[in-house]
Amino acid sequence: AMSKSLGNGVDLGVQIDAFGVDAVRLTVVFAGPPDEDIDWADVSPAGSLKFLQRAYRLAEQVTSKPGAPAGAGDVELRRETHRLLADIDSAMGRQRFNVAVARIMELVNATRKAMDGAPGPADPAVREAAEVITIALSLVAPYVAEEMWERLGRTPSVAGASWPTVDPSLLVTQS
């Protein structure tokens, strides 16, 4: 087996065996644009794995049924979901995949807070956020995203899911 090094003596094969290909791929993407020099000492597949586990737990704990109308859900979380989705769209368009990953991480945090707080795991906005996270993650962590999609009761595959549409009315900030 050929071994690729990430620099700093980091062996990619060993990393994949230890953390899984999705965590390593996420780490590489999160490290920054391909044209920038990366200090791999600052980038951790262990951190990526922990994040993927957090995201997975969201999918596992959503209790609303697939197709629950998001419009009936918590409006604050919906605003956050659509703002971050707009940021993810724009980052992808500019090939700033690290920025897209950072926004997905923010959305995971916001969803976790909503799930543990007032809206709770049955809120349709929590499902909407978890599905947006899953679809966005499928670009960099396809195996984990596939498992999440299944946990969310969605079929057949996240690969066939259409990209979520930003609702512009949710981007309007209240003055």
Sequence and secondary structure as in RCSB ss.txt:
>XXXX:A:sequence
AMSKSLGNGVDLGVQIDAFGVDAVRLTVVFAGPPDEDIDWADVSPAGSLKFLQRAYRLAEQVTSKPGAPAGAGDV
ELRRETHRLLADIDSAMGRQRFNVAVARIMELVNATRKAMDGAPGPADPAVREAAEVITIALSLVAPYVAEEMWE
RLGRTPSVAGASWPTVDPSLLVTQS
>XXXX:A:secstr
    B STT BHHHHHHHH HHHHHHHHHHT  TTS   GGG  HHHHHHHHHHHHHHHHH  S TT  GGGS H
HHHHHHHHHHHHHHHHHHTT HHHHHHHHHHHHHHHHHHHHSSS TT HHHHHHHHHHHHHHTTT HHHHHHHHH
HTT  S GGGS      GGGT    
